Amino acid sequence: MRFDLPLYLSAPATVLGEHVQTAAEAVAEGLISEYNAERYRYSGMRVSELSPVELAEQSAALTLAAAGLTGEKLGRILHAWTYHQGHEFWCPAHYLADRLGAFKALPVGVQQMCNGGMSAIDQAARDMIVDPKIHSALITTADCYPPPGFDRWGGDLGIAYGDGATSVLLTRAPYGPSVRLLASASVAASELEAMHRGDAPFSPAPMSGVKTLQPRQSKKEFMTGRPGVDFGEAAHSAVTTVVSRSLEDAGLRPDDPRFRAAALPRLAGHVLTGAYEPAFREVCAAPIVDLGSGTGHLGAGDPMASLTDLLAAGTLEPGDLVVLLSAGAGFTWTCAVVEVA
């Protein structure tokens, strides 16, 4: 989708877990094998003692302060997450609206797993296109993966999970450090949904904290039960499709000299170099940057955390182009192309 109406991702912020658990510590504690630690190439995971929404509140406050806005200006708050937010039966998006004084905003929860942040940006953009009365929308993400409910280092395949929250404003003019949203594209592969469901029967109640989540088990069950479905092939097709489509919609050549960075999901190193990076390089010449080795995968927040890092580095100039790629269980992939304001 091409965004002809000027829309900006303004004042992105990230609040990471206040502690760091290094890969060496994780190996010593038996949380991950030395072999996998070397393949994953994470230096450490960020770990928090706070709830995810408390981190999101901190991040949102940073975003609003950097933009010089208050919660009263917000027309939408979209909060995305993948895992437990601190309570079982409530709406964290409304919690954030209350804490930020955004009483005129419509709070919305976005459940698209790790693609939730990008899905929320897309939804907010569509809302602002059709409703000119919306001044701005706040998009937040937050996830924490503490034991005993989650095994952040060894519970999944090809990925380890860090704690953190992100936030960004979608605005009609730039506020603070900003990029203009040029185009985005998404594609789904619903035949892969059982990768995170496995063979277990449906449960009558949440199992969070009662049974440690083991996504690696459901993935192994999926691969055993559906040997004809090739995730690598599906991911390759999805990445090349969404990147090509977003570039085409933005009216850009794959080798445009203004490309300065491409931020991919914060997956394990061997997954990036073996699958995502080759697929991306087939269709776009933007240099791929490594931004997640010290944080781990931040659930729904990888793209916005990467945007925060890129703008904070001070190396981008107005007119430079950045590609943000996201993926989430189900599966859905989204690519956005942005231009530094």
Residue pairs with C-beta under 8 A, 6 or more apart in sequence:
1 122
1 183
1 184
1 185
1 249
2 182
2 183
2 249
2 250
2 251
3 125
3 129
3 181
3 182
3 183
3 184
5 128
5 129
5 172
6 172
6 173
6 180
7 125
7 128
7 129
7 170
7 171
7 172
7 180
7 181
8 169
8 170
8 171
8 172
8 173
8 174
8 175
8 178
8 179
8 180
8 181
8 341
9 121
9 168
9 169
9 170
9 178
9 179
9 180
9 181
9 307
9 338
10 63
10 67
10 136
10 168
10 169
10 170
10 171
10 174
10 175
10 176
10 177
10 178
11 62
11 63
11 64
11 66
11 67
11 168
11 169
11 175
11 176
11 177
11 178
12 63
12 166
12 167
12 168
12 177
12 304
12 307
12 308
12 311
13 59
13 60
13 62
13 63
13 66
13 166
13 167
13 168
13 308
14 59
14 164
14 165
14 166
14 167
14 298
14 301
14 304
14 305
14 308
14 309
15 55
15 56
15 58
15 59
15 62
15 164
15 165
15 166
16 46
16 48
16 162
16 163
16 164
16 295
17 45
17 46
17 47
17 48
17 55
17 144
17 162
17 163
17 164
18 46
18 47
18 48
18 49
18 50
19 46
19 47
19 48
19 49
20 44
20 45
20 46
20 47
20 294
21 44
21 45
21 47
22 43
22 44
23 32
23 37
23 40
23 42
23 43
23 44
24 37
25 44
26 32
26 37
26 45
26 153
27 33
27 34
27 37
31 151
31 152
31 153
31 154
32 40
32 153
32 154
32 160
33 154
36 154
39 268
39 269
39 270
40 158
40 160
40 268
40 269
40 270
41 268
41 269
41 270
41 293
42 160
42 268
42 269
42 292
42 293
42 294
42 296
43 293
43 294
44 294
44 296
45 152
45 153
45 160
45 161
45 162
45 163
45 295
45 296
46 162
46 163
46 164
46 294
46 295
46 296
47 146
47 152
47 162
47 163
48 55
48 144
48 146
48 163
48 164
50 144
51 85
51 86
51 144
52 81
52 83
52 84
52 85
52 86
52 92
52 142
52 143
52 144
52 163
52 165
53 79
53 85
53 86
53 92
53 95
53 96
53 142
54 86
55 142
55 144
55 163
55 164
55 165
56 79
56 92
56 96
56 140
56 141
56 142
56 165
56 167
57 96
57 99
57 100
58 165
59 140
59 142
59 165
59 166
59 167
60 96
60 100
60 138
60 140
60 167
61 100
62 167
63 138
63 167
63 168
63 169
64 70
64 71
64 100
64 138
64 169
66 175
66 176
66 177
67 169
67 171
67 175
67 176
68 175
68 176
69 136
69 169
69 175
70 101
71 97
71 100
71 101
71 102
71 103
71 105
72 101
72 102
72 103
72 104
73 135
73 136
74 97
74 100
74 102
74 104
74 105
74 135
74 136
74 137
74 138
75 104
75 105
75 106
75 127
75 128
75 131
75 133
75 134
75 135
75 136
75 137
76 105
76 106
76 107
76 108
76 124
76 127
76 128
76 134
76 137
76 138
77 93
77 96
77 97
77 100
77 102
77 105
77 106
77 107
77 108
77 137
77 138
77 140
78 93
78 107
78 108
78 109
78 110
78 120
78 123
78 124
78 137
78 138
78 139
78 140
79 92
79 93
79 96
79 107
79 108
79 109
79 110
79 120
79 139
79 140
79 141
79 142
80 109
80 110
80 111
80 112
80 116
80 117
80 119
80 120
80 139
80 140
80 141
80 300
80 301
81 92
81 109
81 111
81 116
81 141
81 142
81 143
81 299
81 300
82 113
82 114
82 116
82 143
82 299
82 300
82 328
82 329
83 143
83 144
83 145
83 149
83 150
83 208
83 213
83 299
84 144
84 149
84 208
84 209
85 92
85 142
86 92
88 206
88 208
91 107
91 109
92 109
92 142
93 107
93 108
93 109
94 107
96 102
96 107
96 138
96 140
97 103
97 105
97 107
100 138
102 138
105 138
108 120
108 123
110 116
110 119
110 120
110 123
110 300
112 119
112 120
112 300
112 328
112 330
112 332
113 196
113 300
113 328
113 329
113 330
113 332
114 265
114 297
114 299
114 300
114 302
114 326
114 327
114 328
114 329
115 186
115 300
115 326
115 327
115 328
115 330
115 332
115 333
115 334
116 141
116 299
116 300
116 328
117 139
117 141
117 166
117 300
117 301
117 302
117 303
117 304
117 326
118 184
118 186
118 303
118 324
118 326
118 334
118 336
119 186
119 328
119 332
119 334
120 139
120 141
120 300
121 139
121 168
121 170
121 181
121 184
121 336
122 184
122 186
122 334
124 137
124 139
124 170
125 170
125 181
125 184
127 134
127 137
128 134
128 137
128 170
128 172
135 171
135 172
136 169
136 170
136 171
136 172
136 175
137 169
137 170
138 167
138 168
138 169
138 170
139 167
139 168
139 169
139 170
139 304
140 165
140 166
140 167
141 165
141 166
141 167
141 298
141 299
141 300
141 301
141 304
142 164
142 165
142 166
142 299
142 300
142 301
143 161
143 163
143 164
143 165
143 298
143 299
143 300
143 301
144 163
145 152
145 161
145 162
145 163
145 299
146 152
146 163
147 212
148 209
148 212
149 208
149 209
149 212
149 213
150 161
150 212
150 213
151 212
151 213
151 214
152 160
152 161
152 162
152 296
153 160
154 216
155 212
155 213
155 214
155 215
155 216
156 214
156 215
156 216
156 219
157 215
157 216
157 219
157 220
158 267
158 268
158 270
158 271
159 267
159 268
159 271
159 297
160 268
160 296
160 297
161 296
161 297
161 298
161 299
162 266
162 295
162 296
162 297
162 298
163 298
164 295
164 298
164 301
164 305
165 301
166 298
166 301
166 304
166 305
166 308
167 304
168 304
168 307
168 308
169 175
170 181
171 178
174 180
174 341
177 311
177 312
178 340
178 341
179 307
179 311
179 322
179 338
179 339
179 340
179 341
180 338
180 339
180 340
180 341
181 336
181 338
182 249
182 250
182 252
182 321
182 337
182 338
182 339
183 246
183 247
183 249
183 250
183 336
183 337
184 246
184 249
184 334
184 335
184 336
184 337
185 241
185 242
185 243
185 245
185 246
185 249
185 334
185 335
186 242
186 332
186 333
186 334
186 335
187 238
187 241
187 242
187 245
187 332
187 333
188 330
188 331
188 332
188 333
189 234
189 238
189 330
189 331
189 332
190 330
190 331
191 229
191 234
192 222
192 229
192 231
192 234
192 330
192 331
193 329
193 330
193 331
194 218
194 221
194 222
194 225
194 226
195 218
195 219
195 222
195 231
195 329
195 331
196 215
196 218
196 219
196 329
196 330
197 218
197 222
198 217
198 218
198 219
198 220
198 221
198 222
199 218
199 221
199 225
200 218
207 213
222 229
223 231
232 275
234 331
235 275
235 276
235 279
235 327
235 331
235 333
236 275
236 278
236 279
238 327
238 331
238 333
239 276
239 279
239 280
239 325
239 333
239 335
240 279
240 280
240 282
240 283
241 333
242 325
242 333
242 334
242 335
243 280
243 283
243 284
243 323
243 325
243 335
244 254
244 283
244 284
245 335
246 323
246 335
246 336
246 337
247 253
247 254
247 283
247 284
247 337
250 337
252 321
252 337
254 283
254 284
254 285
255 285
256 285
256 321
258 319
258 320
258 321
258 339
259 284
259 285
259 286
259 287
259 320
259 321
259 322
259 323
260 286
260 287
260 315
260 316
260 320
260 321
260 322
261 286
261 287
261 288
261 289
261 310
261 316
261 322
261 323
262 280
262 284
262 286
262 287
262 288
262 289
262 322
262 323
262 324
262 325
263 288
263 289
263 291
263 302
263 303
263 306
263 307
263 310
263 322
263 323
263 324
263 325
264 272
264 276
264 277
264 280
264 288
264 325
265 272
265 276
265 292
265 297
265 302
265 325
265 326
265 327
266 291
266 292
266 295
266 296
266 297
266 298
266 302
266 305
266 306
267 276
267 292
267 297
269 293
276 325
277 288
280 288
280 325
281 288
284 323
286 321
286 322
286 323
289 306
289 310
291 305
291 306
291 309
291 310
292 298
292 302
292 305
292 306
295 305
298 305
300 328
302 326
303 324
303 325
303 326
303 336
306 324
307 322
307 324
307 338
310 316
310 322
311 340
316 322
316 340
317 340
318 340
318 341
319 339
319 340
320 339
320 340
321 337
321 338
321 339
321 340
322 337
322 338
322 339
322 340
323 335
323 336
323 337
323 338
324 335
324 336
324 337
324 338
325 333
325 334
325 335
326 333
326 334
326 335
326 336
327 333
327 334
